C-alpha cells in the first residue's frame, strides 16, 4: 500500500514537471503550451533560441509522460539533448525525470550539468539545486541536502 502511494505521488510529481516543461513565447511554435512553475511561482522555459525540433521532442515527452509512458518520455528527452547538448533547460528536465525514476546520482549529476550550462537564469539554477537537495536527502545525505538547500536560498532571495 505504501509503495502504491509513493508511486502515485511520484507519478503526479513527474506529470506536473513534464506537463509544465515550458511555456510558449513568441519565438516558439504555436500550440506549444507546456508550463512549469518553481515553488516561487516563476516559470522555467526553454530559451527563445531552442530549436523547433527540440521543442517538438519536449512536447512529445510531455505527452508520453501524461500517458504513463516514461520510457518514451525518456527517449524523447534524450533525442532533444542530442540535438541541443548545450541546452541547460533540457538537462534540467532530464534531471527531474531521473529524480522521479529514483536514479538519484544521475538526477543530481544532470542538475549540476544544467547549472554548468546555464547562462544566468537564477530560477533554473535554484530549481536544479532543489533537485540536488532532494536527491541527496533521499540518499540519506542530510548535510549535503542542507548545503544544496542553502544554494537554493541564496538564489531565491
C-alpha positions in Angstrom: 0.0 0.0 0.0 2.8 2.4 1.0 4.6 1.6 -2.3 1.4 2.4 -4.3 1.0 5.7 -2.6 4.7 6.6 -3.2 4.3 5.5 -6.9 1.2 7.6 -7.3 2.8 10.6 -5.7 5.9 10.2 -7.8 3.8 9.9 -11.0 1.9 13.1 -10.0 5.2 14.9 -9.5 6.6 13.7 -12.8 3.5 14.6 -14.7 3.5 18.1 -13.1 7.1 18.5 -14.2 6.7 17.3 -17.7 3.3 18.7 -18.3 4.6 22.1 -17.3 8.0 21.9 -19.0 7.9 25.4 -20.6 5.5 28.0 -21.9 5.0 29.3 -25.3 6.7 32.5 -26.2 6.5 34.4 -29.4 9.6 32.6 -30.7 8.3 29.1 -30.0 5.9 27.3 -32.3 2.2 28.0 -31.8 0.4 25.3 -29.8 3.4 24.5 -27.7 1.8 25.1 -24.3 3.7 23.3 -21.7 4.4 25.1 -18.4 6.2 24.5 -15.1 6.4 26.7 -12.1 9.1 26.7 -9.5 8.0 26.9 -5.8 8.3 30.7 -6.1 5.8 30.6 -9.0 8.3 31.6 -11.7 8.1 29.5 -14.9 11.1 27.7 -16.3 11.1 27.9 -20.0 13.4 26.9 -22.9 15.4 29.8 -24.2 14.0 31.6 -27.3 16.8 30.1 -29.4 15.7 26.5 -28.6 15.1 24.8 -31.9 11.7 23.8 -33.1 12.9 20.1 -33.2 13.9 20.2 -29.6 10.6 21.9 -28.6 8.6 19.3 -30.5 10.5 16.5 -28.8 9.9 18.1 -25.4 6.2 18.3 -26.2 6.2 14.6 -27.2 8.0 13.8 -23.9 5.2 15.7 -22.1 2.5 13.7 -23.9 4.3 10.4 -23.2 4.6 11.2 -19.5 1.0 12.1 -19.4 0.1 8.7 -20.8 2.4 7.0 -18.3 5.0 6.0 -20.9 8.1 7.1 -19.1 10.4 5.2 -21.3 9.1 7.1 -24.3 9.4 10.4 -22.4 13.0 9.5 -21.6 13.8 8.7 -25.2 12.2 11.9 -26.5 14.3 13.9 -24.0 17.4 12.0 -25.0 16.8 12.9 -28.6 16.2 16.5 -27.8 19.6 16.5 -25.9 21.3 15.0 -28.9 20.0 17.9 -31.0 20.9 20.5 -28.4 23.5 19.1 -26.0 24.3 22.6 -24.5 20.6 23.4 -23.6 20.5 23.8 -19.9 16.7 23.5 -19.7 16.6 20.2 -21.5 19.2 18.8 -19.0 17.1 20.2 -16.2 14.0 18.2 -17.3 16.1 15.1 -17.8 17.3 15.6 -14.2 13.7 15.8 -13.0 12.8 12.6 -14.9 15.8 10.8 -13.3 14.8 12.0 -9.9 11.3 10.5 -10.3 12.8 7.3 -11.6 14.9 7.1 -8.4 18.2 7.4 -10.3 19.4 9.8 -7.6 23.1 10.1 -8.6 22.1 10.7 -12.2 19.5 13.3 -11.2 22.0 15.3 -9.2 24.6 15.0 -11.9 22.3 16.1 -14.6 21.1 19.1 -12.5 24.7 20.1 -11.9 25.3 19.8 -15.6 22.3 22.0 -16.3 23.8 24.6 -13.9 27.1 24.5 -15.6 25.5 25.3 -19.0 23.1 27.9 -17.6 23.6 31.5 -18.8 22.3 33.4 -15.8 18.8 32.0 -15.1 18.6 32.2 -11.3 15.3 30.3 -11.1 16.7 27.5 -13.3 19.8 27.2 -11.1 17.6 27.3 -7.9 15.4 24.5 -9.2 18.4 22.5 -10.2 19.7 22.9 -6.6 16.3 21.7 -5.4 16.8 18.5 -7.4 20.2 18.1 -6.0 18.9 18.7 -2.4 16.1 16.2 -2.9 18.4 13.5 -4.4 20.9 14.0 -1.5 18.1 13.8 1.1 16.7 10.6 -0.5 20.2 9.1 -0.3 20.4 9.9 3.4 23.0 12.7 2.9 21.3 15.3 5.2 24.3 17.6 5.4 24.6 17.6 1.6 20.9 18.2 1.2 21.2 21.2 3.6 24.1 22.6 1.7 22.2 22.3 -1.6 19.2 24.0 0.1 21.4 26.8 1.2 22.3 27.4 -2.5 18.6 27.5 -3.3 18.1 30.1 -0.6 20.9 32.2 -1.9 19.4 32.2 -5.4 15.9 32.9 -4.4 16.5 35.9 -2.0 
